[in-house]
Amino acid sequence: MTDNTVVSYWRTVFEVARKDLRIELRSKQVLNTAAVFALLVVIIFAFSFARTFANIDVVASGALWVAFVFAGTFSVSQSVAVEEADAGLDSLLLVPVDRSAIYVGKVVSNTAFTGAVAVITLGCIVVFLDFTVLPGTVPLLLLVVALAAFGFAATGVLIATMTARARLSDLLLPLLLVPLVIPVLLAGVELTRAISEGLPLWRWFRLLLAYDGVLFLIGIALFEYVVER
């Protein structure tokens, strides 16, 4: 790539991500809906499971990652649905740049959406489930959330684009997406537990980083074929 091509590529990534973020800041559809659901999940877990488990951190971790799955699925679904509604994706494809730039921009914006809801959920479980978060562990928890959100978005954007024009797309998306991101969710659950209990982290961090990288590279490689279907 020439310097101009590289600049054009990353500018497209930035503009796609900025467009999605601006739409969300105006409508607040994803954040409001996912945040309300996250709060309901935490309250249900607090009243249903908190008295059953001796270790409340197990319940808190479960609430966090259940809400995370919903937020991530809803985020990628709405992000792609917005493009399909007004033929926005077709317009983006006219930009003279590698199609993967559109994919990367979408991944960036959806990582931000999913990560934001996960942080809101984390605050809720601290308040309602008395989840212990030491000040020194906050950066690690935020890093885990960011990495998990990135892996989820990397897969979700690709799958949502594939199923956007299919019948029953809302049903197909979670059915195809969730099995693919099980390693991300497993690593997130285990890392949350390890951070709260002071256990070794590197093995699960390594799994999460490796799987995120694989998902992202697969998405870059396949996105052009998916949008040209």
Disulfide bonds with the S-S distance in Angstrom:
none
